């Protein structure tokens, strides 16, 4: 997959040296998001990301199975080797509080995000996804969320994604069987 598909406007992500900053609070709706920044994820971020994705309540809401030990390491080795991937950590006061990413999955360009549970309900996921979408030019982009995860569906719809199809997805290593909404941003 060519690196240019996931280029921040003007330069490839891997060469990006600046940090993307968020909108001002008055640009957000209907609440005020604390000021966040995005920066490319690095191996130094992995301990925080590992702990974040182990949280049982977060996994229950997202209807995911955490990646444990070797599975986590193998996943991130692949991410860092994939020049088309755009993994960005979400920073709040220089603390990693989440991740937002754009990646090539199967035959489509997709996005995903994860916010530490302590920071839910503050608009961080919505703002981080908006920031990423302003800088990733490829369309269409796809996303998916368990239909029971109403918060994630709201984040995606606020950012312009529309539900394309809903279907029951079988269980796999990463996900239990559940009803999943597949969304698209054109």
MOPESUL-V891414 format. One record per backbone hydrogen bond with DSSP energy under -0.5 kcal/mol. CO is the residue of the C=O (numbers start at 1). NH is the residue of the N-H. Records with the same first field share a line. If there is no record, write none. Layout:
# MOPESUL-V891414
CO->NH + NH
This chain:
# MOPESUL-V891414
2->5
3->6
4->7
5->138
6->13
7->137
8->11
11->8
12->15
13->16
20->38
24->27
25->28
31->33
36->22
37->91
38->20
39->89
42->45
43->46
45->49
46->50
47->51
48->52
49->53
50->54
51->54 + 55
52->55
55->59
56->60
57->61
58->62
59->63 + 64
66->68
68->71
69->73
70->74
71->75
72->76
73->77
74->78
75->79
76->80
77->81
78->82
79->82
81->83
82->85
86->88 + 102
87->41
88->100
89->39 + 91
90->97 + 98
91->37
92->95
95->92 + 97
97->116
98->90
99->114
100->88
101->112
102->86
103->105 + 110
105->107 + 108
108->105
109->142
110->103
112->101
114->99
116->119
117->120
119->122
123->127
124->128
125->129
126->130
127->131
128->132
129->133
130->134
131->135
132->135 + 136
135->9 + 137
141->185
142->111
143->183
145->181
146->149
148->150
149->153
150->154
151->155
152->156
153->157
154->158
155->159
156->161
157->160
162->184
165->182
167->169 + 180
169->178
174->65
175->172
178->169
179->147
180->167 + 182
181->145 + 183
182->164 + 165
183->143
184->162
185->140 + 141
